[in-house]
């Protein structure tokens, strides 16, 4: 950047977004600088181009999360959301999917949370995790005035695990909270 080569500097800043540890000073410094530079006219498009170029090289899902984090800090959440939802469809990484779910939850974005939970359910390797994700999905539907979807998820859970005591009690209590007393008693 000091050499007035903004394009190369942006590429280096985008490359530096990749986190390797929980707290890495270079990553945060690069993100802060990109946020500042993105406010200049035309620079945000150059940053996006640098991301696309680096993404061709770096296929790691965590890089997408780091870039989405930059977009969020730059007050460009709709772009970050779109990027995360596109990556959700391709990723099998439980870590990526959980972190994306948390970002969607932080922004109260129901469609993103639903998509992340559906993908987590589809890629879960442990039965306990799958059950937990399905229950969370039903809860999200319930909290967002979608009782029919919540009931559908619950019904599918009972059909898949009809002898699991934990599933049966959780779903019965869930139906009761939804006001579906007859369904609750039927479970």
N, C-alpha and C positions, 0 to 999 in steps of 0.2 A: 504494500500500500504506500509505503514511503517513496517508492520508485515510480509512483503514479501509474501503476499497472493494476488497476482495480479488478479487472477480470481474473487475473492470476491470484490476486489477494483473496477474492471471494471464493475461488476454488479451494484455496488453502483453509480458509475459515470453515467452509462447509465440510471439508475433510476432517477438520479438527473437532467437529461436533460429535464424532463417534466416541461414546464413553466406554471406557474399559474397566473403570472402578466406580464405586458408589459416588465418590466425590473426586472429580478431577478438575483442577484449577484451569487448565488450558481449555477444556470443553466449555466451562462457564464463561471464560473470557471471550472465546470465539462466538458464543451465542450472544453475549452482550454486544459485541462489536457488530455482528450481523443485524441485530435488532436496530441499532443506531443507523447503520448504513441503509437498511431497508426503507427508511423514511425518506431517503433522497429519491427524486423522480427517476423512474426507470431502473433503479437498482434492484428492486424486488424481483423483476423479471430476470435479471442477470443471476440473482441468487437461485431462483427456481431452475434456471438452465444449468447452473453449477451442480445443483442437487441431482438433476436427471443424469448428468454426465457421471457423477460419482456413484450414483445408484447402479449404473450399468456395471461398474467395477466392484462395488460393495453390495453383495446380495443379503447381508445380514439384516434381519428384521429389526434389530435394535437401532440400526441407523435410521430407519423410518421413524421410530419413536423419538429419536433425538432431533430429527428435523421437524417433526410435529410439535415437539416441545418448543423449538425455536419459533415456529409459526404462532403458537399459543402466546408466547411472550411478546411477539410482535403485534399482538391484538388481531391475529388473522385466524381465529379459531375455525371459521367455516372451511377454509382451505385445509387446515390440519385434520378436521373431521372427515372431509372427503378423501384425503390421502389414507387415513387410518381405515376407513370403511373399505376402500379398494384393496388394501393389504390384508384385511381380515379374511377376505374370500380366498386368498392364496396361502395363508400361513397355517402351519400345523404346530407352531411353537406355542406351548402353553404359557410360557413367560410373556411372550409378545401379546397374546390374547388377553391375559390377565391385566397387563399394564394398559393396554388399549381400553379395556373395560373400565379401569379406574379413571382414565382420562375422560371417557364419556360420562362417567358418573360425576366427576368433578364439575362438568359443564351441564349436568342435568339433561343430557341428550338421550332420550329414551330409545330412539331407533338405533343408535350406536350401541347402547347397552344390550338391547335385544339381539342385535347381530353378533356381538361379541359372545354373549352367553350361548347362543345357538351354535356358534362355531366351537366354543369350549366344550359344549355337550357332545358335539359330533366327533371331536378329537380326543376326548377324555380316555385315558388308558385304565383308570381305576373306576370301579363301579361306584364307590363312595363319592368320588369327584363328580361323576355324571349326575348322580342323584342330587348332590348339592347345587350344581349349576341349574338343573331343572327346577328345583325349589326356588332358587333366586329369580329365575325367569318368571315363574308364576307370581312371585311377590312383586316384581316390577310391573307386570301387567295389572295386578290388583291395585297397586298404588297409583296407577295412571288411568284409572277408570275404564279398564278393559277386562271386566269379569269373565266374559265368554272365553277370551284367550287364556286367562288364568285357569279357568276350569278345564279347558282342553289340555293344557300342559299337565295339570294334576291328574286328569283321567288317564292320559298316556303313561304317566309315571306309575300309577296303580296297575295298569294293564301289563306293563313291562316287569314290575316287581310285586306280584300279587301276594307273596308270602313274606315280604320284608316288613317286619314289625315297625321299624323306624319310619319307613315310607308311609305305611298305613296310618300311623298316628299323626305324622306331620300333615298328611293330606286331609285327614279327618278334621284336624284343628283348623287347617287353612280353609276348608269348605265352611266350617262353622263361622269363621271370621268374615267370610264373604257373604254370609247370610243364607247359604245353601244348606239349610239344616237337614233336608231329606238326603242330600248327597253325603253329608257328613255321617249320618246314621247308617247309610248304605255301605260305607267303607268299613 
